[in-house]
Amino acid sequence: MEKVRIDKWLWAARFFKTRSLAKQAVDGGKVHIDNQRVKASKDITTGLVIKIRQGWDEKEILVTALSDQRRGAPEAALLYEETEASIALREKRAAERKAAGAASFQTDGKPSKKQRRQIHRFVRNVAQGGNQDAANIKDDEQR
């Protein structure tokens, strides 16, 4: 086998669950060959470097073998090799996301009964177009 369509190969290499998802990713600009967007019908050969963006991750892979049939994960892993730079960059970004998640906004849990009443009153007043929220909160604080 000398050439395979890129959408078929991405599906066979288990980057996407279905061929239609692989095609959508290619058409959506999530797959690049030599820093160029490609069409789903693009034929690939061994030795090409492909960049694939999936969610938060961007993988840079080298095509080592071709297949147009979906096989098990161990066999699919033999179709490509991820570059060392890509692995390091993905791990670095994952660590940054994890660190940023720890510093994100955290609450003290669910609101108390009093806070729930204030929220409901505020939402009701906003829906009615009024600006009575400050007065209602003051009333609650005085009780």
Buried (B, 14 or more C-beta within 10 A) or exposed (E): EEEBBBBBBBBBBBBBEEBEBBBBBBBEEBBBBEEEEBEBEBEBEBEBBBBBBEEEEBBBBBBEBBBEEBBEEEBBBEBBEBBEEBEEBBEEEEEEEEEEEEEEEEEEEEEEEEEEBBEEBBEEBEEEEEEBBEEBBEEEEEE
